[in-house]
Amino acid sequence: MSETWNKRTKLVHGGTRRSQYNEVSEAIYLTQGFVYDSAEQAEARFIETGPDEFIYARYGNPTVAMFEERIAALEGAEDAFATASGMAAVNGALTSMLKAGDHVVSAKALFGSCLYILENILTRFGVEVTFVDGTDLDAWRAALRPDTKAVFFESMSNPTLEVIDIAAVAELAHAVGATVVVDNVFSTPVFSNAIEQGADVVIYSATKHIDGQGRVLGGVILGTRDFIRGTVEPYMKHTGGSLSPFNAWTLLKGLETISLRVNAQADSALELAQALSGHPALLRLMYPGLEDHAQHALVQRQLGGKGGTVLSLDLKGGKEAAFRFLNALTIPVISNNLGDAKSIATHPATTTHQRLSEALKDELGITPGLVRFSVGLEDAGDLIADLTQALAAAEG
């Protein structure tokens, strides 16, 4: 692969390995183990594996390696480790690098399962966690300490779509020697350049935009080669969170089209946001691509002006109005994924963020009337018409 290739070329050809048959589409190596030519070769491989040498599918696999190399090339990272799911990536990145007595500073606006890892799992093993408003640089500055080991945040929060300044937080964190870990799902690897902006470790739920068609689970941790192979890989291969070769192959196919899909989805999301903004059934509409978004200037700088593929609608009338809206939709499906070719509507307060306390939901703006809307690949005009009639139904 040429380092001079642009992103879309890397997304099609990066990391490709071909067998003796010279197949066009990448091969799926559905095997749990590998054969050695001799006992001496087996011994040598268990001491150190060389390029394109594999031991066991939990440790690595040729199809998985192709996905890791391709996503690393896209992200501009030295290396990557693919995981069984996005949450396996979050858990693996944090748990592999932390120990009892370490201190972590995290944004408080997090997906429910991420919050569970930080609040319940890491603290159970003696890690101290401080939560802050991720958009408030003074809050980060006050919370960081000389013994802070890591900071963690979603670059665009789920579901209220607050955008955190990666470069500014990274500068503060690096000043005390902390590792910057960024969950970059909503920003997408197409629009974001998180590593260039100061992130040390980037995490994706590949289940979302990378697959993009609702087929498989997957995740990936990206960072320096030393961190991925020296810290993450030993933890992941011994705890079993590795990615299935079939899922890796599916995600490779997803990477081939992710740029086309995500750009089209973001364009449609902006159309929807502009069409629905100010609708009388709404208390507020949140979309980072709109000029009235609180971090719009940051979006221009950090994401190249693209507001992403998700918008959030806060309906007057609370949960009852939100449910009437959801049940009146005819094109989008009601589910809890995002980044899919199909538009998906989600009620976070009763699903993805259900386990949060009412006080925290209120603090984060996850109201009973909030609906997260992941824009798919349908015609934007059709979606606008459907959401407009559903909003009319919500008004009763």
SEKOLPA-474743 format. One record per residue (C-alpha): residue number from 1; residue in one letter; x, y, z. Coordinates in pm, 1 decimal, always signed. Last residue first. Layout:
SEGU, n, res, u, v, w
SEGU, NUM, a, X, Y, Z
...
# end
This chain:
SEGU, n, res, u, v, w
SEGU, 396, g, -5205.8, +1479.1, +1885.6
SEGU, 395, e, -4887.2, +1683.7, +1851.5
SEGU, 394, a, -4701.4, +1359.0, +1802.6
SEGU, 393, a, -4910.2, +1281.6, +1494.2
SEGU, 392, a, -4796.8, +1611.0, +1337.5
SEGU, 391, l, -4438.3, +1515.8, +1423.0
SEGU, 390, a, -4492.7, +1182.5, +1245.6
SEGU, 389, q, -4621.9, +1366.1, +936.5
SEGU, 388, t, -4309.3, +1581.0, +927.3
SEGU, 387, l, -4081.2, +1284.8, +992.9
SEGU, 386, d, -4226.1, +1103.3, +692.4
SEGU, 385, a, -4208.0, +1401.0, +458.1
SEGU, 384, i, -3850.4, +1479.5, +560.0
SEGU, 383, l, -3752.0, +1115.1, +518.6
SEGU, 382, d, -3897.7, +1095.9, +169.4
SEGU, 381, g, -3717.7, +1414.9, +72.8
SEGU, 380, a, -3388.6, +1279.8, +205.3
SEGU, 379, d, -3411.4, +967.5, -10.1
SEGU, 378, e, -3307.0, +668.1, +197.7
SEGU, 377, l, -2944.1, +612.5, +286.6
SEGU, 376, g, -2978.2, +626.3, +662.5
SEGU, 375, v, -3006.1, +906.7, +916.7
SEGU, 374, s, -2971.6, +805.8, +1280.9
SEGU, 373, f, -3244.4, +981.5, +1480.1
SEGU, 372, r, -3213.7, +1010.4, +1856.5
SEGU, 371, v, -3549.9, +1094.6, +2016.3
SEGU, 370, l, -3572.5, +1310.5, +2329.8
SEGU, 369, g, -3916.1, +1366.7, +2485.7
SEGU, 368, p, -3839.6, +1201.6, +2820.4
SEGU, 367, t, -3527.5, +1422.7, +2846.8
SEGU, 366, i, -3166.1, +1320.6, +2805.4
SEGU, 365, g, -3030.0, +1669.9, +2871.1
SEGU, 364, l, -2712.5, +1551.1, +3044.7
SEGU, 363, e, -2810.6, +1692.5, +3384.0
SEGU, 362, d, -3166.3, +1563.4, +3353.4
SEGU, 361, k, -3043.6, +1217.0, +3260.4
SEGU, 360, l, -2800.7, +1237.0, +3553.0
SEGU, 359, a, -3079.7, +1320.4, +3797.9
SEGU, 358, e, -3306.4, +1050.3, +3653.4
SEGU, 357, s, -3032.1, +796.8, +3717.8
SEGU, 356, l, -2879.0, +633.3, +3413.4
SEGU, 355, r, -2988.1, +273.7, +3347.5
SEGU, 354, q, -3223.0, +370.7, +3062.1
SEGU, 353, h, -2950.1, +529.8, +2852.2
SEGU, 352, t, -2973.1, +296.1, +2551.0
SEGU, 351, t, -3342.6, +214.0, +2601.1
SEGU, 350, t, -3603.9, +416.2, +2796.0
SEGU, 349, a, -3430.5, +755.1, +2807.2
SEGU, 348, p, -3259.8, +692.9, +2471.7
SEGU, 347, h, -3575.4, +672.2, +2255.4
SEGU, 346, t, -3425.9, +552.0, +1927.6
SEGU, 345, a, -3511.2, +611.0, +1560.1
SEGU, 344, i, -3316.6, +430.5, +1289.2
SEGU, 343, s, -3273.3, +521.7, +922.4
SEGU, 342, k, -3161.7, +218.7, +723.5
SEGU, 341, a, -2809.6, +220.5, +577.6
SEGU, 340, d, -2692.9, +200.5, +939.1
SEGU, 339, g, -2483.2, +446.3, +1139.9
SEGU, 338, l, -2693.4, +385.2, +1447.9
SEGU, 337, n, -2822.6, +95.0, +1658.4
SEGU, 336, n, -3105.1, +104.3, +1913.8
SEGU, 335, s, -3412.2, +15.2, +1709.7
SEGU, 334, i, -3734.1, +170.7, +1582.6
SEGU, 333, v, -3721.2, +154.0, +1203.7
SEGU, 332, p, -3732.8, +453.2, +973.0
SEGU, 331, i, -3976.0, +456.2, +677.1
SEGU, 330, t, -4328.4, +457.0, +828.0
SEGU, 329, l, -4293.1, +667.9, +1142.9
SEGU, 328, a, -4617.7, +708.5, +1341.5
SEGU, 327, n, -4507.0, +482.0, +1627.8
SEGU, 326, l, -4195.7, +689.8, +1690.0
SEGU, 325, f, -4386.6, +1019.1, +1695.7
SEGU, 324, r, -4656.8, +884.2, +1926.3
SEGU, 323, f, -4378.5, +747.9, +2151.6
SEGU, 322, a, -4204.8, +1087.0, +2162.2
SEGU, 321, a, -4535.4, +1260.8, +2238.6
SEGU, 320, e, -4602.4, +1028.1, +2530.8
SEGU, 319, k, -4244.2, +1051.3, +2654.0
SEGU, 318, g, -4242.5, +1428.4, +2677.5
SEGU, 317, g, -4519.1, +1653.4, +2543.2
SEGU, 316, k, -4294.1, +1882.5, +2344.0
SEGU, 315, l, -4046.2, +1675.7, +2149.3
SEGU, 314, d, -3669.0, +1687.3, +2175.4
SEGU, 313, l, -3522.6, +1579.9, +1842.1
SEGU, 312, s, -3168.1, +1449.2, +1804.0
SEGU, 311, l, -2966.1, +1434.9, +1484.0
SEGU, 310, v, -2726.0, +1167.1, +1365.7
SEGU, 309, t, -2512.0, +1129.9, +1051.7
SEGU, 308, g, -2229.9, +1370.4, +1128.7
SEGU, 307, g, -2212.8, +1748.7, +1135.2
SEGU, 306, k, -1960.1, +1788.5, +855.2
SEGU, 305, g, -1766.8, +2114.9, +863.0
SEGU, 304, g, -1423.0, +1958.6, +833.6
SEGU, 303, l, -1474.6, +1759.0, +1149.5
SEGU, 302, q, -1246.0, +1936.9, +1397.8
SEGU, 301, r, -1236.2, +2291.8, +1260.7
SEGU, 300, q, -1587.8, +2329.3, +1124.0
SEGU, 299, v, -1728.8, +2124.4, +1410.3
SEGU, 298, l, -1546.7, +2351.7, +1656.5
SEGU, 297, a, -1721.8, +2654.4, +1504.5
SEGU, 296, h, -2057.1, +2475.5, +1538.8
SEGU, 295, q, -1997.6, +2391.6, +1904.8
SEGU, 294, a, -2314.7, +2547.8, +2047.6
SEGU, 293, h, -2525.3, +2445.4, +1746.4
SEGU, 292, d, -2696.7, +2749.3, +1591.1
SEGU, 291, e, -2502.2, +2713.7, +1265.2
SEGU, 290, l, -2642.2, +2367.5, +1206.0
SEGU, 289, g, -2395.7, +2085.9, +1133.8
SEGU, 288, p, -2378.4, +1985.3, +1500.2
SEGU, 287, y, -2745.2, +1875.9, +1497.9
SEGU, 286, m, -2975.6, +1916.5, +1796.9
SEGU, 285, l, -3341.7, +2010.8, +1752.4
SEGU, 284, r, -3522.8, +2178.7, +2039.5
SEGU, 283, l, -3861.5, +2201.5, +2207.3
SEGU, 282, l, -4015.2, +2045.4, +1899.9
SEGU, 281, a, -4378.7, +2013.0, +1790.9
SEGU, 280, p, -4377.0, +2369.3, +1654.8
SEGU, 279, h, -4102.1, +2287.1, +1402.5
SEGU, 278, g, -3816.5, +2535.6, +1444.5
SEGU, 277, s, -3559.4, +2315.0, +1274.8
SEGU, 276, l, -3732.6, +2041.0, +1076.7
SEGU, 275, a, -3618.3, +2128.3, +722.9
SEGU, 274, q, -3268.3, +2239.3, +823.8
SEGU, 273, a, -3212.9, +1929.2, +1036.2
SEGU, 272, l, -3346.2, +1703.3, +764.1
SEGU, 271, e, -3122.0, +1855.5, +498.3
SEGU, 270, l, -2821.3, +1836.6, +732.1
SEGU, 269, a, -2892.0, +1470.8, +801.5
SEGU, 268, s, -2919.6, +1405.0, +427.2
SEGU, 267, d, -2570.8, +1544.8, +365.6
SEGU, 266, a, -2438.6, +1347.8, +662.5
SEGU, 265, q, -2589.4, +1025.9, +527.4
SEGU, 264, a, -2439.2, +1081.3, +180.3
SEGU, 263, n, -2095.8, +1149.3, +331.3
SEGU, 262, v, -2128.0, +843.6, +553.2
SEGU, 261, r, -2223.2, +609.9, +269.9
SEGU, 260, l, -1961.4, +716.8, +15.0
SEGU, 259, s, -1681.8, +717.6, +272.3
SEGU, 258, i, -1793.1, +387.2, +423.5
SEGU, 257, t, -1804.7, +196.5, +92.4
SEGU, 256, e, -1487.0, -14.1, +96.7
SEGU, 255, l, -1479.7, -4.2, +477.2
SEGU, 254, g, -1799.8, -206.8, +491.0
SEGU, 253, k, -1648.1, -487.9, +283.9
SEGU, 252, l, -1360.7, -502.5, +532.7
SEGU, 251, l, -1622.3, -507.5, +809.9
SEGU, 250, t, -1781.1, -818.7, +660.3
SEGU, 249, w, -1439.7, -985.7, +640.3
SEGU, 248, a, -1368.1, -897.3, +1004.0
SEGU, 247, n, -1706.5, -1040.4, +1103.3
SEGU, 246, f, -1618.1, -1366.7, +932.8
SEGU, 245, p, -1277.3, -1369.7, +1100.5
SEGU, 244, s, -1443.0, -1327.1, +1444.3
SEGU, 243, l, -1295.5, -1041.7, +1649.4
SEGU, 242, s, -1101.8, -1097.8, +1972.5
SEGU, 241, g, -1234.1, -1039.3, +2323.6
SEGU, 240, g, -1084.9, -1354.4, +2476.7
SEGU, 239, t, -927.8, -1248.3, +2804.4
SEGU, 238, h, -577.6, -1374.9, +2725.3
SEGU, 237, k, -569.2, -1239.8, +2370.7
SEGU, 236, m, -718.1, -908.3, +2478.0
SEGU, 235, y, -479.8, -833.9, +2764.9
SEGU, 234, p, -164.2, -932.6, +2576.5
SEGU, 233, e, -283.8, -738.8, +2267.2
SEGU, 232, v, -370.5, -413.7, +2445.4
SEGU, 231, t, -44.9, -332.9, +2626.9
SEGU, 230, g, +260.8, -425.5, +2419.1
SEGU, 229, r, +104.1, -486.7, +2078.4
SEGU, 228, i, -142.4, -196.9, +2074.4
SEGU, 227, f, +52.7, +41.1, +2299.1
SEGU, 226, d, +390.4, -19.9, +2134.2
SEGU, 225, r, +239.1, -1.6, +1786.5
SEGU, 224, t, +86.8, +335.2, +1865.6
SEGU, 223, g, -288.5, +367.0, +1871.8
SEGU, 222, l, -613.1, +216.9, +1745.4
SEGU, 221, i, -867.1, -1.8, +1927.5
SEGU, 220, v, -1133.4, -171.0, +1713.2
SEGU, 219, g, -1484.9, -300.6, +1749.5
SEGU, 218, g, -1718.3, -553.7, +1595.9
SEGU, 217, l, -2074.2, -680.0, +1584.3
SEGU, 216, v, -2226.6, -791.0, +1255.9
SEGU, 215, r, -2497.0, -730.6, +997.2
SEGU, 214, g, -2675.5, -397.9, +1044.3
SEGU, 213, q, -2564.5, -239.5, +718.6
SEGU, 212, g, -2313.3, +24.2, +819.7
SEGU, 211, d, -2032.4, -217.2, +894.9
SEGU, 210, i, -1793.7, +72.4, +956.8
SEGU, 209, h, -2078.7, +310.8, +1041.4
SEGU, 208, k, -2199.4, +125.0, +1352.1
SEGU, 207, t, -2093.9, -228.8, +1444.1
SEGU, 206, a, -1734.4, -108.1, +1407.0
SEGU, 205, s, -1772.9, +37.7, +1756.3
SEGU, 204, y, -1470.7, +255.3, +1731.8
SEGU, 203, i, -1192.0, +347.1, +1972.8
SEGU, 202, v, -903.7, +591.2, +1932.0
SEGU, 201, v, -593.2, +594.7, +2153.1
SEGU, 200, d, -335.1, +873.1, +2175.7
SEGU, 199, a, -569.2, +1153.2, +2069.2
SEGU, 198, g, -388.0, +1477.2, +1982.1
SEGU, 197, q, -556.8, +1634.2, +1679.4
SEGU, 196, e, -365.3, +1420.1, +1429.4
SEGU, 195, i, -490.4, +1116.5, +1621.4
SEGU, 194, a, -849.2, +1241.0, +1608.9
SEGU, 193, n, -864.4, +1304.9, +1235.3
SEGU, 192, s, -1242.2, +1286.0, +1212.5
SEGU, 191, f, -1472.6, +1299.9, +909.7
SEGU, 190, v, -1436.1, +950.9, +760.5
SEGU, 189, p, -1327.9, +776.8, +1083.0
SEGU, 188, t, -1670.7, +860.0, +1226.8
SEGU, 187, s, -1751.1, +1157.9, +1455.8
SEGU, 186, f, -2031.2, +957.0, +1618.1
SEGU, 185, v, -1805.0, +659.0, +1687.7
SEGU, 184, n, -1490.7, +839.4, +1805.6
SEGU, 183, d, -1450.4, +706.0, +2158.8
SEGU, 182, v, -1131.6, +892.4, +2249.1
SEGU, 181, v, -855.0, +785.5, +2489.8
SEGU, 180, v, -596.5, +1052.7, +2574.9
SEGU, 179, t, -308.9, +915.2, +2784.7
SEGU, 178, a, -209.1, +1134.7, +3078.3
SEGU, 177, g, +138.4, +1284.5, +3124.2
SEGU, 176, v, +27.4, +1592.2, +3320.4
SEGU, 175, a, +73.8, +1832.9, +3026.5
SEGU, 174, h, -51.3, +1557.3, +2796.7
SEGU, 173, a, -397.0, +1588.6, +2947.9
SEGU, 172, l, -423.0, +1965.0, +2898.7
SEGU, 171, e, -300.8, +1947.2, +2538.0
SEGU, 170, a, -529.1, +1651.6, +2469.1
SEGU, 169, v, -831.1, +1841.5, +2601.6
SEGU, 168, a, -757.4, +2131.7, +2365.6
SEGU, 167, a, -687.9, +1914.5, +2061.7
SEGU, 166, i, -992.7, +1693.5, +2111.5
SEGU, 165, d, -1241.0, +1979.0, +2157.5
SEGU, 164, i, -1554.1, +1794.0, +2266.6
SEGU, 163, v, -1867.6, +1804.7, +2051.4
SEGU, 162, e, -2208.1, +1777.5, +2220.8
SEGU, 161, l, -2438.5, +1554.2, +2021.3
SEGU, 160, t, -2714.6, +1503.5, +2281.3
SEGU, 159, p, -2734.1, +1126.1, +2226.3
SEGU, 158, n, -2451.0, +1017.7, +2258.0
SEGU, 157, s, -2165.8, +1265.8, +2277.8
SEGU, 156, m, -1938.8, +1366.6, +1992.5
SEGU, 155, s, -1569.5, +1315.1, +2073.5
SEGU, 154, e, -1681.3, +1058.6, +2331.2
SEGU, 153, f, -1449.7, +1096.2, +2627.5
SEGU, 152, f, -1170.5, +935.3, +2827.1
SEGU, 151, v, -870.5, +1078.3, +3007.7
SEGU, 150, a, -584.1, +863.6, +3132.1
SEGU, 149, k, -323.0, +813.1, +3403.6
SEGU, 148, t, -389.9, +1114.5, +3622.6
SEGU, 147, d, -115.1, +1117.2, +3887.3
SEGU, 146, p, -12.5, +1480.9, +3831.0
SEGU, 145, r, -380.0, +1575.9, +3851.8
SEGU, 144, l, -651.7, +1666.9, +3601.5
SEGU, 143, a, -987.9, +1765.2, +3751.1
SEGU, 142, a, -941.2, +2143.2, +3753.3
SEGU, 141, r, -810.9, +2161.3, +3395.8
SEGU, 140, w, -1086.3, +1934.1, +3268.8
SEGU, 139, a, -1348.8, +2154.3, +3437.1
SEGU, 138, d, -1182.7, +2467.1, +3295.4
SEGU, 137, l, -1204.1, +2310.4, +2949.6
SEGU, 136, d, -1581.7, +2278.6, +2977.6
SEGU, 135, t, -1722.1, +2075.6, +2684.6
SEGU, 134, g, -1658.7, +1744.9, +2857.7
SEGU, 133, d, -1854.6, +1836.5, +3169.4
SEGU, 132, v, -1653.6, +1638.7, +3421.1
SEGU, 131, f, -1639.0, +1294.2, +3582.4
SEGU, 130, t, -1356.4, +1183.5, +3813.4
SEGU, 129, v, -1264.2, +812.6, +3824.8
SEGU, 128, e, -1042.1, +639.8, +4080.8
SEGU, 127, v, -926.9, +290.4, +3981.8
SEGU, 126, g, -935.7, +37.6, +4266.3
SEGU, 125, f, -1064.4, -276.3, +4096.9
SEGU, 124, r, -1432.3, -209.9, +4164.5
SEGU, 123, t, -1372.8, +146.9, +4042.4
SEGU, 122, l, -1283.3, +14.0, +3698.5
SEGU, 121, i, -1594.6, -205.6, +3677.2
SEGU, 120, n, -1873.8, +5.8, +3823.9
SEGU, 119, e, -1843.3, +372.6, +3733.3
SEGU, 118, l, -1603.7, +357.5, +3437.1
SEGU, 117, i, -1728.5, +34.1, +3283.9
SEGU, 116, y, -2092.3, +123.9, +3356.0
SEGU, 115, l, -2050.0, +467.6, +3197.0
SEGU, 114, c, -1926.6, +305.3, +2879.1
SEGU, 113, s, -2232.8, +77.1, +2887.0
SEGU, 112, g, -2469.8, +373.2, +2924.9
SEGU, 111, f, -2322.5, +578.6, +2639.8
SEGU, 110, l, -2137.7, +875.8, +2784.1
SEGU, 109, a, -2189.9, +1241.8, +2877.9
SEGU, 108, k, -1986.7, +1248.5, +3202.2
SEGU, 107, a, -1655.4, +1328.1, +3034.7
SEGU, 106, s, -1384.3, +1124.3, +3197.7
SEGU, 105, v, -1082.5, +1185.9, +3420.8
SEGU, 104, v, -898.0, +870.8, +3523.5
SEGU, 103, h, -677.4, +812.4, +3829.3
SEGU, 102, d, -466.3, +502.3, +3891.8
SEGU, 101, g, -456.4, +343.3, +4238.0
SEGU, 100, a, -543.0, -7.2, +4121.8
SEGU, 99, k, -434.8, -64.2, +3762.0
SEGU, 98, l, -507.2, +81.1, +3419.5
SEGU, 97, m, -369.2, +17.2, +3070.1
SEGU, 96, s, -541.2, -310.3, +2976.3
SEGU, 95, t, -864.2, -205.4, +3148.6
SEGU, 94, l, -908.6, +110.5, +2943.5
SEGU, 93, a, -838.3, -12.7, +2591.1
SEGU, 92, g, -994.7, -353.7, +2648.5
SEGU, 91, n, -1314.6, -221.7, +2805.0
SEGU, 90, v, -1372.4, +31.7, +2528.6
SEGU, 89, a, -1281.7, -220.9, +2258.2
SEGU, 88, a, -1495.9, -497.3, +2409.2
SEGU, 87, m, -1773.4, -235.3, +2417.9
SEGU, 86, g, -1739.4, -181.0, +2045.8
SEGU, 85, s, -1767.4, -551.4, +1981.9
SEGU, 84, a, -1558.5, -866.9, +1929.8
SEGU, 83, t, -1232.8, -674.2, +1904.7
SEGU, 82, a, -986.6, -565.2, +1638.1
SEGU, 81, f, -642.8, -444.9, +1748.6
SEGU, 80, a, -490.0, -153.5, +1558.3
SEGU, 79, d, -150.2, -17.4, +1460.8
SEGU, 78, e, +49.3, +293.5, +1369.0
SEGU, 77, a, -258.4, +510.7, +1343.2
SEGU, 76, g, -349.2, +739.2, +1051.3
SEGU, 75, e, -717.0, +654.0, +1088.3
SEGU, 74, l, -757.5, +516.6, +734.8
SEGU, 73, a, -429.4, +325.6, +747.7
SEGU, 72, a, -521.7, +183.7, +1087.9
SEGU, 71, i, -862.2, +78.9, +951.1
SEGU, 70, r, -693.6, -109.9, +666.4
SEGU, 69, e, -426.3, -273.0, +880.6
SEGU, 68, e, -674.7, -399.2, +1139.5
SEGU, 67, f, -915.9, -527.1, +872.9
SEGU, 66, m, -638.2, -717.5, +694.4
SEGU, 65, a, -515.6, -855.4, +1028.1
SEGU, 64, v, -866.1, -989.5, +1099.8
SEGU, 63, t, -860.7, -1177.4, +771.5
SEGU, 62, p, -512.1, -1317.7, +842.9
SEGU, 61, n, -595.0, -1419.1, +1202.1
SEGU, 60, g, -469.0, -1308.9, +1543.2
SEGU, 59, y, -432.8, -1406.3, +1910.2
SEGU, 58, r, -780.5, -1554.9, +1964.5
SEGU, 57, a, -749.9, -1713.8, +1619.9
SEGU, 56, y, -442.0, -1910.2, +1725.9
SEGU, 55, i, -77.1, -1903.8, +1625.7
SEGU, 54, f, -26.4, -1670.8, +1329.9
SEGU, 53, e, +266.1, -1554.6, +1119.3
SEGU, 52, d, +204.9, -1285.2, +857.1
SEGU, 51, p, +492.1, -1072.4, +989.8
SEGU, 50, g, +683.3, -1253.8, +1265.1
SEGU, 49, t, +551.5, -1415.5, +1578.8
SEGU, 48, e, +782.5, -1431.5, +1879.3
SEGU, 47, i, +849.0, -1699.9, +2140.4
SEGU, 46, f, +537.2, -1896.2, +2048.1
SEGU, 45, r, +646.5, -1880.0, +1684.9
SEGU, 44, a, +990.7, -2019.7, +1763.5
SEGU, 43, e, +849.5, -2320.3, +1949.7
SEGU, 42, a, +605.8, -2398.6, +1668.5
SEGU, 41, q, +887.5, -2369.0, +1412.7
SEGU, 40, e, +1104.6, -2609.1, +1614.3
SEGU, 39, a, +820.1, -2857.2, +1636.8
SEGU, 38, s, +804.7, -2853.5, +1259.2
SEGU, 37, d, +609.0, -2723.5, +961.7
SEGU, 36, y, +354.8, -2558.7, +1188.9
SEGU, 35, v, -23.2, -2573.9, +1136.6
SEGU, 34, f, -257.1, -2288.4, +1230.9
SEGU, 33, g, -556.2, -2262.6, +1463.6
SEGU, 32, q, -919.1, -2149.4, +1497.2
SEGU, 31, t, -985.6, -2142.1, +1126.5
SEGU, 30, l, -1229.8, -1948.8, +913.4
SEGU, 29, y, -979.4, -1760.7, +698.7
SEGU, 28, i, -1212.8, -1544.3, +493.3
SEGU, 27, a, -1036.4, -1439.0, +173.1
SEGU, 26, e, -1038.4, -1079.0, +49.4
SEGU, 25, s, -1226.1, -1021.1, -274.3
SEGU, 24, v, -1017.6, -1040.2, -592.7
SEGU, 23, e, -870.6, -1387.2, -526.9
SEGU, 22, n, -505.9, -1450.1, -616.2
SEGU, 21, y, -528.5, -1828.5, -572.2
SEGU, 20, q, -199.0, -1855.5, -379.5
SEGU, 19, s, -360.9, -1638.9, -111.6
SEGU, 18, r, -398.5, -1265.3, -129.8
SEGU, 17, r, -342.3, -1013.1, +149.1
SEGU, 16, t, -500.2, -665.7, +137.0
SEGU, 15, g, -401.9, -424.3, +414.9
SEGU, 14, g, -535.3, -114.7, +239.0
SEGU, 13, h, -702.1, -169.0, -100.2
SEGU, 12, v, -1055.2, -27.1, -90.0
SEGU, 11, l, -1041.5, +201.9, +213.3
SEGU, 10, k, -685.1, +304.1, +124.2
SEGU, 9, t, -813.3, +433.4, -210.6
SEGU, 8, r, -1087.9, +634.7, -41.8
SEGU, 7, k, -843.2, +781.4, +208.2
SEGU, 6, n, -588.0, +913.7, -40.2
SEGU, 5, w, -288.1, +708.6, -143.8
SEGU, 4, t, +54.4, +864.8, -80.5
SEGU, 3, e, +148.4, +604.7, +182.0
SEGU, 2, s, +130.2, +343.6, -92.3
SEGU, 1, m, +0.0, +0.0, +0.0
# end
